[in-house]
Amino acid sequence: MSDVSRRPTPTTRIHIMALDGIVNVNSLFSFAIFVGLNWYPTTDPAAMLIGSDKACAAGTDSAEGLIAFHVYSFSSFLFSSLVALALKQAIKISRAAGHDGGYRYHVRGTNMGHLNRVALRVGTLVSAFGSVLGCGFLMMALVDLVQIKLGRLGCGSFYTLAAIGPLVTLVPLALVIYVFLVLHAFTR
């Protein structure tokens, strides 16, 4: 085993990698939201139903929810990405470690300010929280989309339940795992 593989990764590098990950995932989801917003339901949701049972067609409230949840999701991802990019920029500006566990900014020899590690951790936590909210809103938008295309959930259609079931179990499970990992990293 070489000395390079045993060398610990600096904390700032770990933070930058985590913030890069948040920004990259948010970018992918934001692209998906734009694609979803391009598909706009008509004024008659029954015309969008794939099945033949028009009694199970979703109402206009599902179409309104679809658009609203897309917008909420996009704004959450944008908030999360902007916080992550601001933190990343603050880390990159920092040139010398401070004595109290923080980072000092130096721009052309001038001390511009101070970035505390606690502030960095809280900012990362806030950015992760924005991503979690964005995923939750995106999941709700997809539930509305499934109801528009396959019929209302209350009708008990097999295809509607088969589409929504994994969505509402796997996404929250993944978000719980993500939250626990972020909280674990926050305390270290």
Order of alpha helices (4+ residues) and beta strands (2+ residues): alpha-alpha-alpha-beta-beta-beta-alpha-alpha
